[in-house]
Amino acid sequence: MSCAAQNNSRPKTMSRAKRWNADVENLFRFQQAGYRDEFEYIQVKHGALVDKWPETGFVKKLQLRDNTFYYYNRNRECQDEDVNKVKVYAY
């Protein structure tokens, strides 16, 4: 997270992902769990650390707002047909 993102919790713009990459993969996982991105997750969960797979850096586990958990594989889960559904926010 950049310093700007930490100081301003509201995104300035939103665009859609065009190609898959590791950042898009992680955004896909956060959005599937009901969060905008890692910044919102940390805000809502009061500074909770994000559990990531060490080999890939992909999100491993997220706690939902109802305190249940989503668990993710270490491999890619965002398929090509889902890439354009991922929202990329700029702060």
Summary of the structure (lengths in Angstrom):
residues: 91
radius of gyration: 12.7
end to end distance: 9.7
largest distance: 34.0
contacts: 226
relative contact order: 0.29
helix: 32%
strand: 20%
